[in-house]
């Protein structure tokens, strides 16, 4: 049975090894446990906001609120789709795709994290490829953007493998200290030339209007 009141729950993106979809409440709790178990080395911080360093129970409560807030604030003009990434039926990470003024700009941004046991297995490329397929093939985006700190080689490797081109460097604060932030963009033509894997989409038609597409 579908979800006519919130059809985003029926959206599915599938790659050879992964399924991406909105988690239900029980799955969100399981996803929180994956994040709490660690997504990076203790002496590194790949995120502008150091959410992984929050103590319990602040970590768990803010994790849940982050997902709830994205759904509660959703409009066709400004949205943040936070998809749980599942491998063999278990949540292993999150892939975000975000847009402001999408009906006019047709541009998205992405962000993600993976539990440490699932890193280095090509999943990062597959989950990014999934939301790029949603953006370009499903929603008619013309540009995708992403960024990572210069000392985050895993994220940068995914970005470069998928065909993004450099789009500037900024110095941003991270943990109260400046850090070099690298920015990239991916055009529709570059995306088509660098597709990483096959992606199946299900359930988009029922929620397409929610994206301003």
C-alpha positions as CSV (number, residue, x, y, z in Angstrom):
1,X,0.0,0.0,0.0
2,X,1.3,3.4,-0.9
3,X,1.6,6.6,1.2
4,X,-0.8,9.1,-0.4
5,X,-0.3,11.7,2.4
6,X,3.5,11.6,2.1
7,X,4.4,9.9,-1.2
8,X,8.1,10.4,-0.6
9,X,7.9,7.2,1.5
10,X,7.4,5.3,-1.7
11,X,10.4,6.6,-3.5
12,X,13.1,4.0,-4.1
13,X,16.5,4.3,-5.7
14,X,18.3,1.0,-6.4
15,X,21.9,0.4,-7.5
16,X,23.6,-3.0,-7.9
17,X,24.3,-3.3,-4.2
18,X,22.1,-0.7,-2.4
19,X,18.6,0.6,-1.9
20,X,18.0,4.3,-0.9
21,X,14.7,5.4,0.6
22,X,13.2,7.4,3.5
23,X,13.6,5.4,6.7
24,X,10.6,4.8,8.9
25,X,10.9,5.5,12.6
26,X,12.3,2.1,13.6
27,X,14.8,2.2,10.8
28,X,15.8,5.8,11.8
29,X,16.7,4.5,15.2
30,X,18.8,1.7,13.7
31,X,20.5,4.3,11.4
32,X,21.3,6.4,14.4
33,X,23.1,3.5,16.0
34,X,25.2,3.1,12.9
35,X,26.2,6.7,13.0
36,X,26.9,6.6,16.7
37,X,29.2,3.6,16.1
38,X,31.4,5.9,14.0
39,X,31.7,7.3,10.5
40,X,35.3,8.6,10.6
41,X,38.5,8.3,12.5
42,X,38.4,10.0,16.0
43,X,41.2,12.4,15.1
44,X,39.5,13.7,11.9
45,X,36.5,15.8,11.3
46,X,35.1,15.7,7.7
47,X,32.0,17.8,8.4
48,X,31.6,21.6,8.8
49,X,29.3,20.9,11.7
50,X,30.9,18.4,14.1
51,X,27.6,16.5,14.7
52,X,29.5,13.2,15.2
53,X,31.1,14.6,18.4
54,X,27.9,15.3,20.3
55,X,27.7,13.4,23.6
56,X,24.8,11.1,24.3
57,X,21.8,11.6,24.6
58,X,22.3,14.9,22.7
59,X,23.7,13.0,19.7
60,X,20.7,10.7,19.4
61,X,18.1,13.4,19.9
62,X,19.7,15.9,17.4
63,X,20.1,13.0,14.9
64,X,16.3,12.3,15.0
65,X,15.4,16.0,15.0
66,X,17.6,16.5,11.9
67,X,15.6,14.0,9.9
68,X,12.2,15.2,11.2
69,X,13.1,18.8,10.5
70,X,14.0,18.1,6.9
71,X,10.5,16.6,6.4
72,X,8.6,19.2,8.3
73,X,10.3,22.1,6.5
74,X,9.8,20.6,3.0
75,X,8.5,22.9,0.2
76,X,8.7,22.5,-3.6
77,X,11.0,25.6,-3.6
78,X,13.3,24.4,-0.8
79,X,13.8,20.8,0.1
80,X,16.3,18.3,1.7
81,X,15.8,14.7,0.9
82,X,17.7,12.6,3.4
83,X,17.7,9.0,2.2
84,X,18.8,6.1,4.3
85,X,21.2,3.7,2.4
86,X,20.4,0.0,2.9
87,X,22.7,-2.9,2.1
88,X,21.3,-6.4,2.4
89,X,18.3,-4.9,4.2
90,X,20.3,-3.1,6.9
91,X,20.9,0.7,7.1
92,X,24.6,1.6,6.5
93,X,24.5,5.4,6.0
94,X,22.8,8.4,4.5
95,X,22.7,10.2,1.2
96,X,21.3,13.8,1.1
97,X,20.2,15.7,-2.0
98,X,19.3,19.3,-1.3
99,X,17.9,22.2,-3.4
100,X,16.9,25.8,-3.0
101,X,14.6,27.5,-5.6
102,X,14.7,24.3,-7.6
103,X,11.9,25.2,-10.0
104,X,14.0,28.2,-11.2
105,X,17.6,27.1,-10.7
106,X,17.3,23.3,-11.4
107,X,20.4,22.8,-9.2
108,X,21.1,20.4,-6.4
109,X,23.7,19.8,-3.7
110,X,24.7,16.5,-2.1
111,X,26.1,15.3,1.2
112,X,26.5,11.9,2.7
113,X,28.0,9.6,5.4
114,X,28.7,5.9,5.7
115,X,29.3,3.8,8.8
116,X,33.0,2.9,9.0
117,X,32.6,-0.9,8.4
118,X,31.0,-0.1,5.0
119,X,33.6,2.3,3.7
120,X,36.1,1.5,1.0
121,X,33.7,-0.9,-0.8
122,X,32.4,1.4,-3.6
123,X,29.2,2.1,-1.8
124,X,30.0,5.9,-1.7
125,X,30.0,6.1,-5.4
126,X,26.8,4.0,-5.8
127,X,24.8,6.1,-3.4
128,X,26.0,9.4,-5.0
129,X,25.3,8.0,-8.4
130,X,21.7,7.1,-7.2
131,X,20.8,10.6,-6.2
132,X,22.5,12.1,-9.3
133,X,20.2,9.9,-11.4
134,X,17.2,11.1,-9.5
135,X,18.3,14.7,-10.0
136,X,19.2,14.6,-13.6
137,X,17.1,11.8,-15.1
138,X,14.2,12.1,-12.7
139,X,13.8,15.8,-11.9
140,X,15.5,17.6,-14.8
141,X,18.4,19.2,-12.9
142,X,21.0,21.0,-15.0
143,X,23.8,21.2,-12.3
144,X,24.9,19.3,-9.2
145,X,27.3,20.7,-6.7
146,X,29.3,19.2,-3.8
147,X,32.2,20.1,-1.6
148,X,34.6,18.5,0.8
149,X,37.5,19.6,2.9
150,X,41.0,19.2,1.3
151,X,41.9,16.5,3.9
152,X,38.9,14.2,3.0
153,X,40.4,12.0,0.3
154,X,37.6,9.5,0.3
155,X,34.9,12.1,-0.5
156,X,37.1,13.8,-3.1
157,X,37.8,10.5,-4.8
158,X,34.1,9.8,-5.2
159,X,33.5,13.3,-6.6
160,X,36.3,13.1,-9.1
161,X,35.3,9.6,-10.2
162,X,31.8,10.8,-11.0
163,X,33.0,13.5,-13.4
164,X,32.7,16.7,-11.2
165,X,34.9,19.6,-12.2
166,X,36.6,22.0,-9.7
167,X,34.6,25.1,-8.9
168,X,36.6,27.1,-6.4
169,X,38.2,26.9,-3.0
170,X,37.2,28.7,0.2
171,X,38.6,28.8,3.7
172,X,35.8,27.9,6.1
173,X,35.8,27.3,9.9
174,X,35.9,23.8,11.1
175,X,36.0,23.3,14.9
176,X,37.0,26.9,15.4
177,X,39.9,26.8,13.0
178,X,40.2,27.6,9.2
179,X,40.3,24.8,6.8
180,X,40.5,24.6,3.0
181,X,37.1,23.7,1.4
182,X,37.1,22.4,-2.2
183,X,34.0,23.0,-4.3
184,X,32.9,21.0,-7.4
185,X,30.1,21.1,-10.0
186,X,28.7,18.5,-12.3
187,X,26.8,19.4,-15.5
188,X,24.2,17.2,-17.2
189,X,26.6,16.4,-20.0
190,X,29.4,15.5,-17.6
191,X,27.0,13.3,-15.7
192,X,25.9,11.4,-18.8
193,X,29.6,10.8,-19.7
194,X,30.6,9.5,-16.3
195,X,27.7,7.4,-15.1
196,X,29.1,4.9,-12.6
197,X,26.4,2.3,-12.4
198,X,22.8,1.4,-13.4
199,X,20.1,3.0,-11.2
200,X,16.5,2.0,-10.9
201,X,13.9,4.5,-9.7
202,X,10.5,3.7,-8.3
203,X,7.7,5.9,-7.0
204,X,8.8,9.2,-8.4
205,X,5.7,10.1,-10.3
206,X,3.5,10.3,-7.2
207,X,5.9,12.8,-5.5
208,X,7.4,14.7,-8.5
209,X,5.4,17.8,-7.7
210,X,6.9,17.9,-4.2
211,X,10.3,18.6,-5.8
212,X,9.0,21.6,-7.8
213,X,9.7,19.5,-11.0
